[in-house]
């Protein structure tokens, strides 16, 4: 889109407490739906070693990498545990008319 926002999914595509991996240009992006209706977007690739975070486990606002159990704060992208020591990139996300739009 001209304003930098890209539609990535419908809100109904990401159930509360779940996540969804999408491709935005050349980026693998993870869309998270936290309890209470919060949506967040981060890189979908672990910063420690290549693994899709959306194949991991969500719990208490964190995503755990399925490969080596590194944890990241979904809201901030902060690496919360070893072996990851580099934070995830986070992206702006908004809900518009039932759609999820991300700005990289």
For each residue, the residues with C-beta under 8 A, 3 or more apart:
1: 4 5 6 7 101
2:
3:
4: 1 103 104
5: 1 94 101 102 103
6: 1 24 25 101 102 103 104
7: 1 99 100 101
8: 22 24 29 31 41 100 101 102
9: 13 14 20 22 31 99 100
10: 13 98 99 100
11: 14 33 39 95 98 99 100
12: 98
13: 9 10 20 100
14: 9 11 18 19 20 31 32 33 39 100
15: 18 33
16: 33 34 35 37
17: 33 34 35 58
18: 14 15 33 58
19: 14 30 31 32 33 53 54 58 63
20: 9 13 14 30 31 54
21: 28 29 30 31 44 52 54
22: 8 9 28 29 30 31 44 102
23: 27 28 29
24: 6 8 27 29 102 104
25: 6 104
26:
27: 23 24 43 104
28: 21 22 23 43 44 45 52
29: 8 21 22 23 24 41 42 43 44 91 102 104
30: 19 20 21 22 41 42 43 44 52 53 54 63
31: 8 9 14 19 20 21 22 39 40 41 93 100 102
32: 14 19 39 40 41 42 58 63 74
33: 11 14 15 16 17 18 19 37 38 39
34: 16 17 37 38 39 40 61 74 75
35: 16 17 38
36:
37: 16 33 34
38: 33 34 35 75
39: 11 14 31 32 33 34 93 95 100
40: 31 32 34 74 75 90 93
41: 8 29 30 31 32 90 91 92 93 102
42: 29 30 32 53 63 72 74 77 88 89 90 91
43: 27 28 29 30 47 53 77 88 89
44: 21 22 28 29 30 52 53 54
45: 28 50 51 52 53
46: 49 50 51 52 53 65 67 68 70 84
47: 43 70 79 84 85 86 87 88
48: 65 67 68 70 83 84 85 86
49: 46 67 68 83
50: 45 46
51: 45 46 55 56 65 66 67 68
52: 21 28 30 44 45 46 55 56 66
53: 19 30 42 43 44 45 46 56 63 65 66 72 88
54: 19 20 21 30 44 63
55: 51 52 66
56: 51 52 53 63 64 65 66
57: 63 64 66
58: 17 18 19 32 62 63 64 74
59: 62 64
60:
61: 34 73 74 75
62: 58 59 71 72 73 74 80
63: 19 30 32 42 53 54 56 57 58 71 72 74
64: 56 57 58 59 69 70 71
65: 46 48 51 53 56 68 69 70 71 72 84
66: 51 52 53 55 56 57
67: 46 48 49 51 70
68: 46 48 49 51 65 83
69: 64 65 81
70: 46 47 48 64 65 67 79 80 81 82 83 84
71: 62 63 64 65 79 80 81 84
72: 42 53 62 63 65 77 78 79 80 84 87 88
73: 61 62 76 77 78 80
74: 32 34 40 42 58 61 62 63 77
75: 34 38 40 61 90
76: 73 87 90
77: 42 43 72 73 74 87 88 89 90
78: 72 73 87 88
79: 47 70 71 72 84 85 86 87 88
80: 62 70 71 72 73
81: 69 70 71 84
82: 70 85
83: 48 49 68 70
84: 46 47 48 65 70 71 72 79 81
85: 47 48 79 82
86: 47 48 79
87: 47 72 76 77 78 79
88: 42 43 47 53 72 77 78 79
89: 42 43 77
90: 40 41 42 75 76 77
91: 29 41 42 102 103 104
92: 41 102 103
93: 31 39 40 41 100 101 102 103
94: 5 100 101 103
95: 11 39 98 99 100 101
96: 99 101
97:
98: 10 11 12 95
99: 7 9 10 11 95 96
100: 7 8 9 10 11 13 14 31 39 93 94 95
101: 1 5 6 7 8 93 94 95 96
102: 5 6 8 22 24 29 31 41 91 92 93
103: 4 5 6 91 92 93 94
104: 4 6 24 25 27 29 91
